[in-house]
């Protein structure tokens, strides 16, 4: 019987109450990890954790330094170590840049960029204490190519890519790898409700048809989770500071 890829590894997954985070938490648990399911929605985190063997739940708002610090402390107190941090928590909103208020800009960037910084900032010492580990950040293909109406989201995700590369360089000597996942449109609860908004605000009659033309189909949360497992495992031992694009080819094709 082959060894599970993340056997006995201790992993935190933020934003794991639904969507991509839930899929990653489930995939990690299936590969033998002890998962700390974290979400701003405490009840959602508890529900997911209760369905996974060896998992626990910790409520956390990644915008709040003290809460992220407490999240890492909870993992190390419970398991004695931390091996993997997945900085996945994110939010999105649709708005033209010129109609976006500063408060809306900060609402998006504080979660998607500040939150990733705080996860790296507080996880790194615990990973160093454990002798090394992996950090997986969630960026977006919009970090590489513009998409109307999500400028604040795209800017934050571009920042995540840069932050990931800096962290990878600074933490390499401590045997810590830091890599980013850049998905395109994935069929999640964050994307599906916004189809009509895109259609109405951009004058697109059928957003699904645009997806079919540009990236072939929607990606699935499981496909993102599969990559997250790889990046956290020893199979990715020479991958560091890399933006892994997962977009069905949309960023490499004109049509």
C-alpha positions in Angstrom: 0.0 0.0 0.0 1.5 3.3 -1.0 2.1 6.0 1.6 -0.3 8.9 1.7 1.2 12.1 0.3 0.6 14.2 3.5 0.6 11.4 6.1 0.6 13.0 9.6 1.4 16.5 8.3 -0.3 19.3 10.3 -2.0 21.7 7.9 -4.0 24.9 8.3 -6.4 25.8 5.5 -8.0 29.3 5.7 -11.3 30.0 4.1 -12.1 26.3 4.4 -15.7 26.6 5.3 -16.7 26.3 1.6 -15.5 26.4 -2.0 -11.8 25.9 -2.8 -10.8 25.9 0.9 -13.3 23.1 1.7 -12.0 21.1 -1.3 -8.4 21.5 -0.2 -9.2 20.6 3.4 -11.0 17.4 2.2 -8.1 16.5 -0.1 -5.5 17.0 2.6 -7.4 14.9 5.0 -7.8 12.2 2.4 -4.0 12.2 2.0 -3.5 11.7 5.8 -3.0 15.3 7.0 -4.3 16.6 10.3 -6.3 19.6 9.1 -7.1 22.7 11.0 -10.2 24.0 9.2 -10.3 27.7 9.5 -12.9 30.2 8.4 -14.5 33.5 9.5 -17.7 31.5 9.7 -17.2 29.4 12.8 -20.2 27.2 12.2 -19.1 26.4 8.6 -15.6 25.5 9.9 -17.0 23.2 12.6 -19.3 21.5 10.1 -16.5 20.7 7.7 -14.1 19.7 10.4 -16.6 17.3 11.9 -16.8 15.5 8.6 -13.1 14.9 8.3 -11.0 12.4 10.3 -8.5 14.0 12.6 -9.6 17.6 11.7 -10.4 20.5 14.0 -11.9 23.9 13.5 -10.7 27.4 14.4 -12.6 30.5 13.6 -10.3 33.2 12.2 -10.7 36.5 10.4 -7.5 36.7 8.4 -7.6 40.5 8.4 -6.9 40.5 12.1 -3.2 39.9 13.1 -4.1 38.6 16.6 -6.6 36.1 15.2 -4.1 34.7 12.6 -1.4 34.5 15.3 -3.9 32.6 17.6 -4.8 30.3 14.7 -1.2 29.2 14.3 -0.8 28.9 18.1 -3.9 26.7 18.2 -2.4 24.3 15.6 0.9 24.0 17.3 -0.6 23.6 20.8 -2.9 20.9 19.6 -0.4 19.0 17.4 3.0 20.2 18.6 4.0 21.5 15.1 2.9 23.1 11.9 3.9 21.7 8.5 1.6 23.4 5.9 -0.1 26.7 5.7 -2.7 27.2 2.9 -3.5 30.9 2.7 -6.8 30.5 0.7 -9.3 32.9 2.3 -10.6 35.4 -0.2 -13.5 37.6 -1.3 -14.5 39.3 -4.5 -16.9 42.0 -5.7 -17.8 43.4 -9.1 -17.2 47.1 -9.7 -15.6 49.3 -12.3 -12.5 50.9 -10.8 -13.8 54.4 -11.2 -17.0 53.4 -9.2 -15.1 51.6 -6.5 -14.9 53.3 -3.1 -11.8 53.2 -1.0 -13.8 51.2 1.6 -14.7 48.6 -1.1 -11.1 48.5 -2.3 -9.9 47.9 1.3 -12.6 45.3 1.9 -11.2 43.2 -1.0 -7.5 43.8 -0.6 -7.5 43.4 3.2 -8.7 39.8 2.9 -6.9 38.8 -0.3 -3.5 40.4 0.2 -3.2 41.5 3.9 -4.6 38.1 4.9 -2.0 36.2 2.9 0.8 38.3 4.4 -0.4 37.6 7.9 -0.7 33.9 7.2 2.9 33.9 6.0 4.1 36.2 8.8 2.7 34.0 11.6 3.1 30.5 10.0 6.7 31.0 9.1 8.1 30.8 12.7 6.1 27.7 13.4 7.3 26.1 10.1 10.9 27.0 11.0 10.5 25.4 14.4 9.2 22.2 12.7 12.3 22.0 10.5 10.6 23.3 7.3 7.4 22.9 5.5 5.2 24.4 2.7 3.1 27.5 2.3 0.5 27.5 -0.5 -1.1 30.8 -1.4 -4.2 31.4 -3.5 -3.7 33.9 -6.3 -5.6 34.1 -9.6 -5.0 34.1 -13.3 -6.2 37.7 -13.1 -2.8 38.5 -11.6 -1.4 37.9 -15.1 -4.2 39.2 -17.4 -6.8 41.9 -16.9 -10.5 41.2 -16.4 -13.0 44.0 -16.2 -15.0 44.7 -13.0 -12.6 42.9 -10.6 -9.7 45.4 -10.5 -9.3 45.4 -6.8 -9.4 41.6 -6.7 -6.8 41.3 -9.5 -4.5 43.8 -7.9 -4.6 42.0 -4.7 -3.9 38.7 -6.4 -0.9 40.2 -8.3 0.4 41.3 -4.9 0.0 37.7 -3.7 2.2 36.4 -6.5 4.9 38.9 -5.7 4.6 38.3 -1.9 4.8 34.5 -2.6 8.1 35.0 -4.5 9.6 37.1 -1.9 8.6 34.7 0.9 10.0 31.8 -1.1 13.4 33.6 -1.4 13.6 34.6 2.2 12.4 31.3 3.7 14.3 28.9 1.3 17.2 28.6 3.8 14.8 27.3 6.4 13.6 24.5 4.2 10.2 26.2 3.5 8.7 26.2 0.0 6.2 28.9 -0.9 4.2 28.6 -4.1 1.0 30.2 -5.5 -2.0 28.7 -7.4 -3.5 30.9 -10.1 -6.9 29.5 -11.1 -9.1 30.9 -13.7 -12.9 30.7 -13.3 -13.7 27.8 -11.1 -17.3 26.6 -10.4 -17.6 27.7 -6.8 -20.2 29.6 -4.7 -18.0 32.7 -5.2 -18.3 32.5 -9.0 -21.7 31.0 -9.8 -23.8 33.8 -8.3 -21.9 36.5 -10.3 -22.6 35.1 -13.7 -25.7 37.3 -14.1 -23.8 40.3 -12.8 -21.1 39.9 -15.4 -23.7 39.5 -18.1 -25.6 42.6 -17.1 -22.6 44.8 -16.4 -20.6 43.9 -19.5 -23.5 43.3 -21.8 -22.6 39.7 -22.3 -25.7 37.5 -23.3 -24.3 34.2 -22.1 -21.3 34.2 -19.6 -21.1 30.4 -19.7 -20.6 30.6 -23.5 -17.7 33.0 -23.0 -16.2 30.5 -20.5 -16.6 27.7 -23.0 -14.8 29.7 -25.7 -12.0 31.1 -23.6 -11.1 28.4 -21.2 -13.0 25.4 -22.4 -15.0 24.9 -19.3 -15.2 25.9 -15.7 -12.5 24.3 -13.5 -13.5 22.3 -10.5 -12.6 22.8 -6.9 -11.1 19.3 -6.9 -8.7 20.2 -9.6 -7.5 23.1 -7.5 -7.2 20.8 -4.5 -5.2 18.3 -6.5 -2.6 21.0 -7.2 -2.6 22.2 -3.6 -1.9 18.6 -2.5 1.0 18.4 -4.9 2.5 21.7 -3.8 2.4 20.7 -0.1 3.9 17.3 -0.7 7.4 16.1 -1.2 6.6 15.5 -4.9 7.0 19.3 -5.3 10.3 19.3 -3.4 12.1 21.5 -6.0 9.1 23.9 -6.6 9.6 27.2 -4.9 8.4 30.7 -5.6 6.4 29.6 -8.6 3.0 30.8 -9.8 1.2 27.7 -10.9 -1.4 28.7 -13.5 -4.5 26.5 -13.6 -6.7 28.1 -16.2 -7.6 25.8 -19.1 -5.3 27.7 -21.4 -7.2 31.0 -21.2 -4.1 33.2 -20.4 -2.1 31.7 -23.3 -4.6 32.0 -26.1 -6.0 35.0 -28.0 -9.2 33.1 -28.9 
